[in-house]
Amino acid sequence: MSVTKKALLLAAVLAAGCGSEAKKAIEQRRMAVAPKLAKVTSIADQARALPPVKEGSLTLGAAPLVMAFLTTTPLRTGTVVYAEDLDDLSVFKDEPPHYNMRVRQAGLIQACGQLLSKGTYGMQTAANVHANVAIEYLDACANLAYVFVLRTREVKGRSFEGDVVAFDLADGKPIGGFPISFTSEGRRDQVSNTTKSVSTRRVGNRNRTTVTETTTTATVDADREQLRSDLDGEIEAAIVKLAPSSKWLN
């Protein structure tokens, strides 16, 4: 068997192993995660019907508020979800303008929904999903106590208008929220691109190969990335202000 065929066979075996272990991990956690996602879905109509939030307030329930990412110490108890995502938690939507600037926190619930419904995450196939990643996401979803629903009213240029309404998943009732209104600063990023060209010429009785590297730098519009970063910062600042005892772990 050739080296290439051996490598492909090994890759296939490893992929099958990853998929099998991930599937097992998903099924072991389904009974804990599915009801929690159902609670999130159940607040969809209420979250959209609530009037715009004018003043910030937040009254937490018994569980402490921990806003974290992929971490197990401690597990997160709160996360952000877009109002538009509440109808179907199994897909990552990409319609503008909301999803062109998805904040870092707004991805956990969709990841869990996708894992439960399809056995996949993001662009990966079911065979390539790693068990450890599935476990971290699903354990975090099973532990959720609060969701912060981001409602976008208008995105115009560098300006954002909207609010966040928070819910306690124990009873599905709103526990406050805060308005969001800001204008992001403009941003232009420098992006470098290196290309290689290969040329061969005859010198005497030998071929001489020359590799030439050319690096070009371009200035690109990064307003969207800046807006995403600023929106994330606005949400974090508001939550930390309204719930000083909360933990925000990056």
Phi, psi and omega per residue, in radians:
M1 nan 2.347 -3.105
S2 -1.235 2.823 3.121
V3 -1.053 -0.702 -3.133
T4 -1.101 -0.780 3.136
K5 -1.138 -0.676 3.094
K6 -1.089 -0.727 -3.138
A7 -1.125 -0.735 3.136
L8 -1.155 -0.694 3.121
L9 -1.130 -0.755 3.116
L10 -1.088 -0.725 3.124
A11 -1.091 -0.710 3.139
A12 -1.144 -0.723 3.123
V13 -1.117 -0.772 3.128
L14 -1.117 -0.714 3.128
A15 -1.112 -0.749 3.131
A16 -1.098 -0.680 3.116
G17 -1.121 -0.754 3.114
C18 -1.037 -0.816 -3.112
G19 -1.107 -0.703 -3.121
S20 -1.146 -0.804 3.139
E21 -1.158 -0.686 3.126
A22 -1.147 -0.746 3.125
K23 -1.054 -0.722 3.109
K24 -1.097 -0.777 3.137
A25 -1.097 -0.694 3.141
I26 -1.116 -0.815 -3.102
E27 -1.158 -0.589 3.117
Q28 -1.152 -0.448 -3.065
R29 -1.862 -0.073 -3.062
R30 -1.005 -0.769 -3.078
M31 -1.143 -0.441 3.123
A32 -1.531 -0.594 -3.023
V33 -1.544 -0.697 -3.068
A34 -0.983 -0.812 3.112
P35 -1.098 -0.568 3.130
K36 -1.203 -0.719 3.099
L37 -1.162 -0.595 3.096
A38 -1.121 -0.632 3.090
K39 -1.138 -0.694 3.111
V40 -1.096 -0.800 3.140
T41 -1.093 -0.596 -3.066
S42 -1.170 -0.306 -3.122
I43 -1.609 0.041 -3.018
A44 -0.982 -0.948 -3.093
D45 -1.090 -0.749 -3.132
Q46 -1.121 -0.726 -3.119
A47 -1.099 -0.642 -3.118
R48 -1.411 -0.441 -3.070
A49 -1.480 -0.353 -3.117
L50 -1.075 2.475 3.137
P51 -1.159 2.801 3.119
P52 -0.970 2.441 3.136
V53 -1.399 2.193 -3.132
K54 -1.733 -0.661 -3.114
E55 -2.187 2.457 -3.118
G56 -1.338 2.372 3.046
S57 -2.754 2.683 -3.135
L58 -2.738 2.096 3.113
T59 -2.084 1.800 -3.066
L60 -1.365 2.732 3.068
G61 -1.494 -2.643 -3.051
A62 -1.265 -0.542 -3.084
A63 -1.338 2.411 3.043
P64 -1.180 2.672 -3.125
L65 -1.653 2.068 3.089
V66 -2.197 2.017 3.085
M67 -1.816 1.870 -3.062
A68 -2.372 3.128 3.080
F69 -1.959 -2.440 -3.124
L70 -1.324 1.586 -3.136
T71 -2.571 2.657 3.131
T72 -1.951 -0.062 -3.117
T73 -2.386 1.723 -0.149
P74 -1.532 2.877 3.049
L75 -1.198 2.534 3.119
R76 -1.212 2.634 3.056
T77 -2.053 -0.159 -3.123
G78 -2.383 2.677 3.089
T79 -2.724 2.938 3.138
V80 -1.794 2.480 3.036
V81 -2.424 2.463 3.085
Y82 -1.311 2.453 3.134
A83 -0.984 -0.633 -3.109
E84 -1.201 -0.322 -3.117
D85 -1.497 -0.224 -2.977
L86 -1.165 -0.429 -3.112
D87 -1.295 -0.492 -3.129
D88 -2.548 1.808 -3.058
L89 -1.492 0.080 -3.045
S90 -1.742 0.037 -3.104
V91 -2.317 2.649 2.990
F92 -1.735 1.889 -3.125
K93 -1.383 2.741 -3.119
D94 -2.352 0.387 3.111
E95 -1.283 2.400 3.070
P96 -1.319 2.778 0.002
P97 -1.590 -0.249 -2.968
H98 -1.040 -0.746 -2.962
Y99 -1.617 -0.051 2.981
N100 -1.350 -0.146 -3.125
M101 -2.431 0.787 3.126
R102 -1.073 2.175 -3.134
V103 -1.298 2.801 -3.037
R104 -1.034 -0.666 -3.079
Q105 -1.222 -0.418 -3.007
A106 -1.581 1.359 3.124
G107 -2.837 -0.389 -3.075
L108 -1.046 -0.892 -3.037
I109 -1.137 -0.687 3.098
Q110 -1.152 -0.638 3.107
A111 -1.074 -0.780 -3.138
C112 -1.169 -0.718 3.116
G113 -1.079 -0.705 3.141
Q114 -1.205 -0.685 3.113
L115 -1.109 -0.738 -3.128
L116 -1.230 -0.696 -3.040
S117 -1.490 -0.552 -3.023
K118 -2.186 -0.225 -3.084
G119 1.269 0.278 -3.108
T120 -2.173 2.976 3.059
Y121 -2.546 2.205 3.127
G122 1.045 -2.262 -3.105
M123 -1.600 -0.019 -3.114
Q124 -1.318 2.649 3.007
T125 -1.491 2.877 -3.127
A126 -1.021 -0.594 -3.109
A127 -1.216 -0.396 -3.060
N128 -1.774 -0.013 3.126
V129 -1.263 2.192 3.126
H130 -1.410 2.405 -3.092
A131 -1.046 -0.701 -3.095
N132 -1.107 -0.661 3.113
V133 -1.173 -0.785 3.111
A134 -1.036 -0.738 -3.125
I135 -1.108 -0.780 -3.111
E136 -1.097 -0.783 3.128
Y137 -1.135 -0.860 -3.044
L138 -1.192 -0.665 3.087
D139 -1.107 -0.665 3.110
A140 -1.137 -0.736 3.134
C141 -1.147 -0.674 3.128
A142 -1.128 -0.439 -3.083
N143 -1.620 -0.053 -3.071
L144 -1.099 2.409 3.067
A145 -2.084 -0.417 -3.068
Y146 -2.384 2.548 2.972
V147 -2.230 2.457 3.109
F148 -1.933 1.898 -3.049
V149 -1.560 2.046 -3.138
L150 -1.541 2.118 -3.139
R151 -1.992 2.011 -3.128
T152 -1.613 2.167 3.055
R153 -1.659 -0.753 -3.113
E154 -2.716 2.374 2.948
V155 -2.147 1.966 -3.075
K156 -2.282 1.914 -3.084
G157 1.087 -2.086 3.139
R158 -1.726 0.149 -3.073
S159 -1.815 2.518 3.124
F160 -2.227 2.352 3.062
E161 -2.283 2.256 3.103
G162 3.073 -2.813 3.097
D163 -2.767 3.067 3.083
V164 -2.224 2.311 3.016
V165 -2.026 2.332 -3.065
A166 -1.832 2.565 -3.137
F167 -2.316 2.508 2.990
D168 -1.619 2.080 -3.075
L169 -1.256 -0.228 3.129
A170 -1.078 -0.694 -3.141
D171 -2.218 -0.017 3.113
G172 1.270 0.320 -3.098
K173 -1.729 2.581 3.096
P174 -1.201 2.501 -3.119
I175 -2.169 0.325 3.098
G176 2.210 -2.788 -3.123
G177 2.863 -2.952 -3.131
F178 -2.813 2.603 3.082
P179 -1.376 2.721 3.053
I180 -2.311 2.145 3.114
S181 -2.645 2.048 3.135
F182 -2.786 2.829 3.030
T183 -2.101 2.142 -3.101
S184 -1.379 2.621 3.035
E185 -1.297 2.635 3.097
G186 -1.175 2.680 -3.119
R187 -2.537 2.325 3.065
R188 -2.222 2.166 -3.123
D189 -1.815 2.601 3.046
Q190 -1.652 2.164 -3.130
V191 -2.081 2.207 -3.139
S192 -1.794 2.520 3.117
N193 -2.371 2.188 -3.115
T194 -1.927 2.223 3.095
T195 -2.076 2.660 3.127
K196 -2.065 2.441 3.041
S197 -2.195 2.450 -3.106
V198 -2.050 2.265 3.106
S199 -2.271 2.548 -3.138
T200 -2.193 2.349 3.081
R201 -2.391 2.690 -3.104
R202 -1.536 2.151 3.062
V203 -2.150 1.918 -3.066
G204 1.134 -2.145 3.115
N205 -1.860 0.343 -3.125
R206 -2.195 2.651 2.997
N207 -1.608 2.252 3.110
R208 -1.898 2.161 -3.129
T209 -1.810 2.299 3.130
T210 -2.093 2.233 3.092
V211 -1.856 2.125 -3.125
T212 -1.989 2.230 3.095
E213 -1.802 2.323 3.118
T214 -2.175 2.166 -3.138
T215 -1.941 2.211 3.093
T216 -2.060 2.570 3.136
T217 -2.113 2.289 -3.136
A218 -2.198 2.644 3.070
T219 -1.732 2.175 -3.084
V220 -2.100 2.684 3.107
D221 -1.331 2.075 -3.132
A222 -2.075 0.470 -3.140
D223 -1.014 -0.660 -3.108
R224 -1.091 -0.756 3.136
E225 -1.155 -0.647 3.102
Q226 -1.172 -0.694 3.117
L227 -1.116 -0.727 3.104
R228 -1.046 -0.803 -3.135
S229 -1.116 -0.735 -3.135
D230 -1.175 -0.672 3.116
L231 -1.119 -0.748 3.082
D232 -1.034 -0.758 3.139
G233 -1.158 -0.642 3.115
E234 -1.119 -0.739 3.138
I235 -1.141 -0.802 3.136
E236 -1.067 -0.798 -3.104
A237 -1.085 -0.717 -3.124
A238 -1.152 -0.765 -3.128
I239 -1.150 -0.753 3.128
V240 -1.098 -0.648 3.129
K241 -1.197 -0.742 -3.073
L242 -1.419 -0.397 3.131
A243 -2.343 1.335 -3.053
P244 -1.031 -0.430 -3.117
S245 -1.464 -0.068 -3.119
S246 -1.253 2.801 3.093
K247 -2.016 2.250 3.111
W248 -2.051 1.816 -3.030
L249 -1.906 2.187 3.120
N250 -1.649 nan nan
